[in-house]
Amino acid sequence: MEEPKHKLPLRSSRLESLGDGIFAVAMTILVIELKWPDLEDDSWNAFASSFRTVLPSLLCYIISFIVLGIMWFGHRMMFEYIGRTNRHFIYLGVLFYMMVCLVPLSTQFLAENKLQWGTIMVYGLNLSLCNLTLYAQWVYAIHREGFLERELPYEVRKEAKISFLISPVVYAIAVIISIWSPTISIFFFILTPLLYLIPNKLDKYMP
């Protein structure tokens, strides 16, 4: 079907650029929120004590920074296939970026409240919504005529679905476990980034 003569061809590059900027700011805020307590004196014991104090915040920072890096990569690869947008796709993108911008807040909330069940639930929900809103964008685009600028192989479609949805499943397990053991549940958040290092069928499409 021929498009109207004056219809605007909304390219995806502007939305992708906005996303790059938002990820850069969110990841920078994560480290800005880190605060090392003042040392009581110049002794090793004082240093060790202050390090133990900052350790939960440092751990949460590392997890969140790596997770956001993985999300950025998924976001980047998505736009290798998607070349067009419309207002609905942009709205879904705004929802995704809103969730990304909340990650520094939920990370700080988790770190300052000593990894309690409620804070783990908020953190896990935030990260899950990041994945789910990005997946919603992906699903909308691949089913919309004219959005894809190159052929989308079936195995890419299948593996991408697994990549988008595996994290929310792991986060849900972590939240449930945190009811009994918040400490053990944190290891599931550490495990999640490692899952993306496992070789899969998408690797052969990478440069």
TIKE-985026 format. One record per atom (N, C-alpha, C): x, y, z; residue number from 0; atom name. Coordinates in steps of 0.2 Angstrom, whole numbers. Atoms other than C-alpha are relative to their C-alpha. Layout:
N
REC;c1;c2;c3;num;atomo
REC;X;Y;Z;NUM;CA;
...
This chain:
207
REC;c1;c2;c3;num;atomo
REC;4;-6;0;0;N;
REC;0;0;0;0;CA;
REC;4;6;0;0;C;
REC;-4;-6;0;1;N;
REC;7;17;-5;1;CA;
REC;-1;5;5;1;C;
REC;1;-5;-6;2;N;
REC;10;29;9;2;CA;
REC;-2;7;-3;2;C;
REC;2;-7;2;3;N;
REC;2;47;8;3;CA;
REC;7;4;-2;3;C;
REC;-6;-4;3;4;N;
REC;14;59;-1;4;CA;
REC;3;4;5;4;C;
REC;-3;-4;-5;5;N;
REC;17;70;14;5;CA;
REC;1;-3;7;5;C;
REC;-1;3;-6;6;N;
REC;18;57;27;6;CA;
REC;8;0;2;6;C;
REC;-7;-1;-2;7;N;
REC;34;60;38;7;CA;
REC;3;-7;1;7;C;
REC;-3;7;-1;8;N;
REC;46;45;38;8;CA;
REC;4;1;6;8;C;
REC;-4;-1;-6;9;N;
REC;51;45;56;9;CA;
REC;5;-5;1;9;C;
REC;-5;5;-1;10;N;
REC;68;37;58;10;CA;
REC;1;-1;7;10;C;
REC;-1;2;-7;11;N;
REC;73;28;73;11;CA;
REC;7;3;3;11;C;
REC;-6;-2;-3;12;N;
REC;90;36;75;12;CA;
REC;0;5;5;12;C;
REC;1;-5;-5;13;N;
REC;84;51;85;13;CA;
REC;-2;-3;7;13;C;
REC;2;4;-6;14;N;
REC;76;39;98;14;CA;
REC;6;-4;3;14;C;
REC;-5;4;-3;15;N;
REC;91;28;99;15;CA;
REC;5;5;3;15;C;
REC;-5;-5;-3;16;N;
REC;102;44;102;16;CA;
REC;-2;2;7;16;C;
REC;3;-2;-6;17;N;
REC;90;49;116;17;CA;
REC;2;-5;5;17;C;
REC;-1;5;-5;18;N;
REC;92;32;124;18;CA;
REC;8;0;2;18;C;
REC;-7;0;-2;19;N;
REC;111;33;123;19;CA;
REC;2;5;5;19;C;
REC;-1;-5;-5;20;N;
REC;111;49;132;20;CA;
REC;-3;-2;7;20;C;
REC;3;1;-7;21;N;
REC;99;43;146;21;CA;
REC;4;-6;3;21;C;
REC;-5;5;-4;22;N;
REC;110;27;149;22;CA;
REC;6;3;2;22;C;
REC;-6;-3;-2;23;N;
REC;125;38;150;23;CA;
REC;-1;4;7;23;C;
REC;1;-4;-6;24;N;
REC;117;49;163;24;CA;
REC;-2;-4;6;24;C;
REC;2;4;-5;25;N;
REC;109;35;173;25;CA;
REC;6;-4;3;25;C;
REC;-6;4;-2;26;N;
REC;126;25;174;26;CA;
REC;4;5;4;26;C;
REC;-4;-5;-3;27;N;
REC;135;41;179;27;CA;
REC;-3;2;7;27;C;
REC;3;-2;-7;28;N;
REC;122;45;193;28;CA;
REC;2;-6;5;28;C;
REC;-1;6;-5;29;N;
REC;125;27;200;29;CA;
REC;7;2;4;29;C;
REC;-6;-1;-3;30;N;
REC;143;32;204;30;CA;
REC;0;6;4;30;C;
REC;1;-6;-4;31;N;
REC;139;49;210;31;CA;
REC;-3;-1;7;31;C;
REC;3;1;-6;32;N;
REC;128;42;223;32;CA;
REC;4;-4;5;32;C;
REC;-4;3;-5;33;N;
REC;142;32;231;33;CA;
REC;3;5;5;33;C;
REC;-3;-4;-5;34;N;
REC;148;40;247;34;CA;
REC;4;-4;5;34;C;
REC;-4;4;-4;35;N;
REC;163;34;256;35;CA;
REC;0;4;7;35;C;
REC;0;-4;-7;36;N;
REC;162;38;275;36;CA;
REC;7;2;2;36;C;
REC;-6;-3;-2;37;N;
REC;175;48;283;37;CA;
REC;4;-5;5;37;C;
REC;-4;4;-4;38;N;
REC;190;39;291;38;CA;
REC;1;3;7;38;C;
REC;-1;-2;-7;39;N;
REC;191;40;310;39;CA;
REC;8;2;1;39;C;
REC;-7;-1;-1;40;N;
REC;210;39;309;40;CA;
REC;4;-3;-6;40;C;
REC;-3;3;6;41;N;
REC;224;33;297;41;CA;
REC;2;-7;1;41;C;
REC;-2;7;-2;42;N;
REC;224;15;304;42;CA;
REC;-4;-4;-5;42;C;
REC;3;5;5;43;N;
REC;220;-1;294;43;CA;
REC;-7;-1;3;43;C;
REC;7;1;-3;44;N;
REC;205;-4;306;44;CA;
REC;-5;5;-2;44;C;
REC;4;-5;2;45;N;
REC;198;12;302;45;CA;
REC;-2;0;-7;45;C;
REC;2;1;8;46;N;
REC;199;9;283;46;CA;
REC;-4;-6;-1;46;C;
REC;4;6;1;47;N;
REC;192;-9;285;47;CA;
REC;-7;2;2;47;C;
REC;7;-2;-2;48;N;
REC;177;-2;295;48;CA;
REC;-4;4;-5;48;C;
REC;4;-4;4;49;N;
REC;173;11;283;49;CA;
REC;-1;-3;-7;49;C;
REC;1;4;6;50;N;
REC;175;-1;268;50;CA;
REC;-6;-5;1;50;C;
REC;6;4;-2;51;N;
REC;162;-13;277;51;CA;
REC;-6;4;-1;51;C;
REC;6;-4;0;52;N;
REC;151;2;278;52;CA;
REC;-3;1;-7;52;C;
REC;1;-2;7;53;N;
REC;152;6;260;53;CA;
REC;-1;-6;-5;53;C;
REC;0;6;4;54;N;
REC;152;-12;254;54;CA;
REC;-7;-1;-3;54;C;
REC;7;1;3;55;N;
REC;133;-14;251;55;CA;
REC;-1;5;-6;55;C;
REC;1;-5;5;56;N;
REC;132;2;241;56;CA;
REC;5;-1;-6;56;C;
REC;-5;1;5;57;N;
REC;148;-3;231;57;CA;
REC;-3;-6;-4;57;C;
REC;3;6;4;58;N;
REC;140;-20;227;58;CA;
REC;-6;1;-4;58;C;
REC;6;-2;4;59;N;
REC;123;-13;222;59;CA;
REC;2;4;-6;59;C;
REC;-3;-4;5;60;N;
REC;133;0;211;60;CA;
REC;2;-5;-6;60;C;
REC;-2;4;5;61;N;
REC;142;-14;202;61;CA;
REC;-5;-4;-4;61;C;
REC;5;4;3;62;N;
REC;127;-25;199;62;CA;
REC;-4;5;-5;62;C;
REC;4;-4;4;63;N;
REC;117;-10;193;63;CA;
REC;3;3;-7;63;C;
REC;-4;-3;6;64;N;
REC;131;-3;181;64;CA;
REC;0;-5;-5;64;C;
REC;0;5;5;65;N;
REC;133;-20;173;65;CA;
REC;-6;-2;-3;65;C;
REC;6;1;3;66;N;
REC;115;-23;171;66;CA;
REC;-2;5;-5;66;C;
REC;2;-5;5;67;N;
REC;112;-6;163;67;CA;
REC;4;-1;-6;67;C;
REC;-4;1;6;68;N;
REC;127;-10;152;68;CA;
REC;-3;-5;-5;68;C;
REC;3;6;4;69;N;
REC;118;-26;146;69;CA;
REC;-6;3;-3;69;C;
REC;6;-2;3;70;N;
REC;102;-17;143;70;CA;
REC;2;5;-5;70;C;
REC;-2;-5;6;71;N;
REC;111;-3;133;71;CA;
REC;2;-4;-6;71;C;
REC;-2;4;6;72;N;
REC;118;-17;122;72;CA;
REC;-6;-3;-3;72;C;
REC;6;3;3;73;N;
REC;101;-25;119;73;CA;
REC;-4;6;-3;73;C;
REC;3;-5;3;74;N;
REC;94;-8;116;74;CA;
REC;4;2;-7;74;C;
REC;-4;-2;6;75;N;
REC;108;-4;103;75;CA;
REC;-1;-5;-5;75;C;
REC;1;5;5;76;N;
REC;106;-21;94;76;CA;
REC;-7;0;-3;76;C;
REC;7;0;3;77;N;
REC;87;-19;93;77;CA;
REC;0;5;-6;77;C;
REC;0;-5;5;78;N;
REC;90;-3;83;78;CA;
REC;4;-2;-6;78;C;
REC;-3;3;6;79;N;
REC;101;-13;71;79;CA;
REC;-5;-3;-5;79;C;
REC;5;2;5;80;N;
REC;85;-20;64;80;CA;
REC;-6;5;-1;80;C;
REC;5;-5;0;81;N;
REC;73;-6;68;81;CA;
REC;2;6;-3;81;C;
REC;-2;-7;3;82;N;
REC;74;9;56;82;CA;
REC;-5;5;0;82;C;
REC;6;-5;1;83;N;
REC;57;17;57;83;CA;
REC;-3;0;7;83;C;
REC;4;0;-6;84;N;
REC;46;23;72;84;CA;
REC;-6;3;-2;84;C;
REC;6;-4;0;85;N;
REC;29;30;75;85;CA;
REC;-1;3;7;85;C;
REC;2;-3;-7;86;N;
REC;21;39;90;86;CA;
REC;-1;-5;5;86;C;
REC;1;5;-5;87;N;
REC;16;23;98;87;CA;
REC;7;-4;2;87;C;
REC;-7;2;-1;88;N;
REC;34;16;97;88;CA;
REC;4;4;4;88;C;
REC;-3;-5;-4;89;N;
REC;41;32;104;89;CA;
REC;-3;0;7;89;C;
REC;3;0;-6;90;N;
REC;29;31;118;90;CA;
REC;2;-6;4;90;C;
REC;-3;5;-4;91;N;
REC;35;14;123;91;CA;
REC;7;1;2;91;C;
REC;-6;-2;-2;92;N;
REC;52;20;122;92;CA;
REC;1;5;6;92;C;
REC;0;-4;-6;93;N;
REC;48;34;134;93;CA;
REC;-1;-4;6;93;C;
REC;2;4;-6;94;N;
REC;41;21;146;94;CA;
REC;7;-4;2;94;C;
REC;-6;4;-1;95;N;
REC;57;11;144;95;CA;
REC;6;5;4;95;C;
REC;-5;-4;-2;96;N;
REC;69;26;147;96;CA;
REC;-2;3;7;96;C;
REC;2;-2;-6;97;N;
REC;58;31;162;97;CA;
REC;2;-5;6;97;C;
REC;-2;6;-4;98;N;
REC;62;14;170;98;CA;
REC;7;0;1;98;C;
REC;-7;0;0;99;N;
REC;80;16;166;99;CA;
REC;2;5;5;99;C;
REC;-2;-6;-4;100;N;
REC;81;33;175;100;CA;
REC;-2;-1;7;100;C;
REC;2;2;-7;101;N;
REC;73;25;191;101;CA;
REC;6;-5;3;101;C;
REC;-5;5;-2;102;N;
REC;88;12;192;102;CA;
REC;4;3;5;102;C;
REC;-4;-3;-6;103;N;
REC;99;24;202;103;CA;
REC;-4;1;6;103;C;
REC;4;-1;-6;104;N;
REC;85;28;214;104;CA;
REC;-1;-7;4;104;C;
REC;2;6;-3;105;N;
REC;80;10;217;105;CA;
REC;7;-4;2;105;C;
REC;-6;3;-2;106;N;
REC;99;5;218;106;CA;
REC;2;4;7;106;C;
REC;-1;-4;-6;107;N;
REC;101;19;232;107;CA;
REC;-4;-3;5;107;C;
REC;5;2;-5;108;N;
REC;86;13;241;108;CA;
REC;2;-7;2;108;C;
REC;-2;7;-2;109;N;
REC;92;-5;241;109;CA;
REC;6;0;4;109;C;
REC;-7;-1;-4;110;N;
REC;110;0;247;110;CA;
REC;-1;3;7;110;C;
REC;1;-4;-7;111;N;
REC;104;12;261;111;CA;
REC;-4;-4;5;111;C;
REC;4;3;-4;112;N;
REC;92;0;268;112;CA;
REC;2;-7;1;112;C;
REC;-3;6;-2;113;N;
REC;104;-15;270;113;CA;
REC;-3;-6;-3;113;C;
REC;2;5;4;114;N;
REC;97;-26;257;114;CA;
REC;-6;-4;3;114;C;
REC;6;3;-3;115;N;
REC;80;-29;265;115;CA;
REC;-5;-3;-5;115;C;
REC;5;3;5;116;N;
REC;65;-39;257;116;CA;
REC;-3;6;-4;116;C;
REC;4;-5;3;117;N;
REC;55;-23;253;117;CA;
REC;4;3;-5;117;C;
REC;-4;-4;4;118;N;
REC;70;-14;245;118;CA;
REC;2;-5;-6;118;C;
REC;-1;5;5;119;N;
REC;74;-30;235;119;CA;
REC;-5;-1;-5;119;C;
REC;6;0;4;120;N;
REC;57;-31;229;120;CA;
REC;-1;6;-5;120;C;
REC;0;-6;4;121;N;
REC;57;-13;223;121;CA;
REC;5;0;-6;121;C;
REC;-6;0;4;122;N;
REC;74;-15;215;122;CA;
REC;-1;-6;-6;122;C;
REC;1;6;5;123;N;
REC;69;-32;206;123;CA;
REC;-6;2;-5;123;C;
REC;5;-2;4;124;N;
REC;53;-24;200;124;CA;
REC;2;5;-5;124;C;
REC;-3;-5;4;125;N;
REC;62;-9;193;125;CA;
REC;4;-3;-6;125;C;
REC;-4;3;5;126;N;
REC;74;-20;183;126;CA;
REC;-4;-4;-4;126;C;
REC;5;4;4;127;N;
REC;60;-31;177;127;CA;
REC;-4;4;-5;127;C;
REC;4;-5;4;128;N;
REC;50;-16;171;128;CA;
REC;5;2;-6;128;C;
REC;-5;-2;5;129;N;
REC;66;-11;161;129;CA;
REC;0;-5;-6;129;C;
REC;0;5;5;130;N;
REC;67;-27;152;130;CA;
REC;-7;-1;-3;130;C;
REC;7;1;3;131;N;
REC;48;-29;149;131;CA;
REC;-2;6;-4;131;C;
REC;2;-6;5;132;N;
REC;46;-11;142;132;CA;
REC;4;0;-6;132;C;
REC;-5;1;6;133;N;
REC;61;-14;131;133;CA;
REC;-3;-5;-5;133;C;
REC;3;6;4;134;N;
REC;53;-31;125;134;CA;
REC;-6;3;-3;134;C;
REC;7;-2;3;135;N;
REC;36;-22;122;135;CA;
REC;2;4;-6;135;C;
REC;-2;-4;6;136;N;
REC;45;-10;110;136;CA;
REC;2;-5;-5;136;C;
REC;-3;5;5;137;N;
REC;54;-25;101;137;CA;
REC;-6;-3;-3;137;C;
REC;5;4;3;138;N;
REC;38;-35;99;138;CA;
REC;-5;5;-4;138;C;
REC;4;-5;4;139;N;
REC;28;-19;93;139;CA;
REC;3;1;-7;139;C;
REC;-4;-2;6;140;N;
REC;42;-15;80;140;CA;
REC;0;-6;-5;140;C;
REC;-1;6;5;141;N;
REC;44;-33;73;141;CA;
REC;-6;-2;-3;141;C;
REC;7;2;3;142;N;
REC;25;-35;70;142;CA;
REC;-3;6;-4;142;C;
REC;2;-6;3;143;N;
REC;24;-17;62;143;CA;
REC;3;0;-7;143;C;
REC;-2;-1;7;144;N;
REC;25;-16;43;144;CA;
REC;4;6;-1;144;C;
REC;-4;-6;2;145;N;
REC;39;-5;37;145;CA;
REC;5;2;5;145;C;
REC;-5;-2;-6;146;N;
REC;49;-4;54;146;CA;
REC;7;-3;-1;146;C;
REC;-6;4;0;147;N;
REC;62;-17;50;147;CA;
REC;4;2;-6;147;C;
REC;-4;-1;6;148;N;
REC;76;-12;38;148;CA;
REC;5;-5;-2;148;C;
REC;-4;6;3;149;N;
REC;84;-29;36;149;CA;
REC;-4;-6;3;149;C;
REC;3;6;-2;150;N;
REC;78;-47;37;150;CA;
REC;1;-2;7;150;C;
REC;-1;3;-7;151;N;
REC;75;-54;54;151;CA;
REC;-1;-7;0;151;C;
REC;0;7;0;152;N;
REC;80;-72;55;152;CA;
REC;-5;-3;6;152;C;
REC;5;3;-5;153;N;
REC;68;-84;65;153;CA;
REC;4;-1;7;153;C;
REC;-4;2;-6;154;N;
REC;82;-89;77;154;CA;
REC;2;7;4;154;C;
REC;-1;-7;-4;155;N;
REC;86;-70;81;155;CA;
REC;-6;2;4;155;C;
REC;6;-2;-3;156;N;
REC;68;-67;85;156;CA;
REC;-1;-5;6;156;C;
REC;1;5;-5;157;N;
REC;68;-83;96;157;CA;
REC;5;2;6;157;C;
REC;-5;-2;-5;158;N;
REC;84;-79;105;158;CA;
REC;-1;6;4;158;C;
REC;1;-7;-3;159;N;
REC;80;-61;108;159;CA;
REC;-6;0;5;159;C;
REC;5;1;-5;160;N;
REC;64;-66;116;160;CA;
REC;2;-3;7;160;C;
REC;-2;3;-6;161;N;
REC;73;-77;128;161;CA;
REC;5;5;4;161;C;
REC;-4;-5;-4;162;N;
REC;86;-63;132;162;CA;
REC;-4;5;3;162;C;
REC;4;-6;-3;163;N;
REC;73;-50;135;163;CA;
REC;-4;-3;7;163;C;
REC;5;3;-5;164;N;
REC;62;-62;147;164;CA;
REC;4;-4;5;164;C;
REC;-3;4;-5;165;N;
REC;75;-72;156;165;CA;
REC;2;4;7;165;C;
REC;-1;-4;-6;166;N;
REC;80;-58;168;166;CA;
REC;-6;1;5;166;C;
REC;6;-1;-5;167;N;
REC;62;-54;175;167;CA;
REC;-1;-6;3;167;C;
REC;1;7;-4;168;N;
REC;61;-73;179;168;CA;
REC;4;0;5;168;C;
REC;-5;1;-5;169;N;
REC;77;-73;188;169;CA;
REC;-1;5;6;169;C;
REC;2;-5;-5;170;N;
REC;72;-57;197;170;CA;
REC;-6;-2;5;170;C;
REC;5;2;-3;171;N;
REC;56;-64;202;171;CA;
REC;2;-5;5;171;C;
REC;-2;5;-5;172;N;
REC;64;-79;210;172;CA;
REC;4;3;6;172;C;
REC;-4;-4;-5;173;N;
REC;76;-67;219;173;CA;
REC;-4;3;5;173;C;
REC;5;-4;-5;174;N;
REC;62;-57;227;174;CA;
REC;-3;-5;4;174;C;
REC;3;5;-4;175;N;
REC;53;-73;233;175;CA;
REC;5;-3;5;175;C;
REC;-5;3;-4;176;N;
REC;69;-80;240;176;CA;
REC;2;5;6;176;C;
REC;-1;-5;-5;177;N;
REC;72;-63;249;177;CA;
REC;-4;0;6;177;C;
REC;5;0;-6;178;N;
REC;57;-66;260;178;CA;
REC;4;-4;6;178;C;
REC;-4;4;-5;179;N;
REC;68;-79;269;179;CA;
REC;7;2;1;179;C;
REC;-7;-2;-1;180;N;
REC;85;-74;265;180;CA;
REC;2;5;-5;180;C;
REC;-2;-5;5;181;N;
REC;89;-57;257;181;CA;
REC;7;-1;-2;181;C;
REC;-7;1;2;182;N;
REC;108;-61;257;182;CA;
REC;0;-5;-6;182;C;
REC;0;5;5;183;N;
REC;105;-76;246;183;CA;
REC;-3;3;-6;183;C;
REC;4;-3;6;184;N;
REC;93;-67;234;184;CA;
REC;5;5;-4;184;C;
REC;-5;-5;4;185;N;
REC;107;-54;230;185;CA;
REC;4;-4;-5;185;C;
REC;-4;4;5;186;N;
REC;117;-68;222;186;CA;
REC;-4;-2;-7;186;C;
REC;4;0;7;187;N;
REC;103;-70;209;187;CA;
REC;1;6;-4;187;C;
REC;-1;-6;4;188;N;
REC;105;-52;204;188;CA;
REC;8;0;-3;188;C;
REC;-7;1;2;189;N;
REC;124;-56;203;189;CA;
REC;0;-5;-6;189;C;
REC;0;6;5;190;N;
REC;120;-72;193;190;CA;
REC;-3;3;-7;190;C;
REC;3;-2;6;191;N;
REC;109;-63;180;191;CA;
REC;5;3;-6;191;C;
REC;-5;-2;5;192;N;
REC;123;-53;171;192;CA;
REC;4;-6;-3;192;C;
REC;-4;5;2;193;N;
REC;133;-69;170;193;CA;
REC;-3;-4;-5;193;C;
REC;4;4;5;194;N;
REC;119;-78;160;194;CA;
REC;1;3;-7;194;C;
REC;-1;-3;6;195;N;
REC;122;-66;146;195;CA;
REC;7;-1;-3;195;C;
REC;-7;2;3;196;N;
REC;140;-72;144;196;CA;
REC;0;-7;-3;196;C;
REC;1;6;2;197;N;
REC;134;-89;140;197;CA;
REC;-1;0;-8;197;C;
REC;1;0;7;198;N;
REC;136;-92;121;198;CA;
REC;-7;-2;-3;198;C;
REC;7;2;3;199;N;
REC;120;-93;111;199;CA;
REC;0;2;-8;199;C;
REC;0;-1;7;200;N;
REC;114;-92;93;200;CA;
REC;0;7;-3;200;C;
REC;0;-7;3;201;N;
REC;114;-73;92;201;CA;
REC;8;1;-1;201;C;
REC;-7;-1;0;202;N;
REC;133;-74;93;202;CA;
REC;2;1;-8;202;C;
REC;-2;0;7;203;N;
REC;135;-78;74;203;CA;
REC;-2;6;-4;203;C;
REC;2;-6;3;204;N;
REC;126;-62;70;204;CA;
REC;3;6;2;204;C;
REC;-4;-6;-3;205;N;
REC;138;-51;80;205;CA;
REC;6;1;-4;205;C;
REC;-7;-1;3;206;N;
REC;153;-43;72;206;CA;
REC;6;-3;3;206;C;
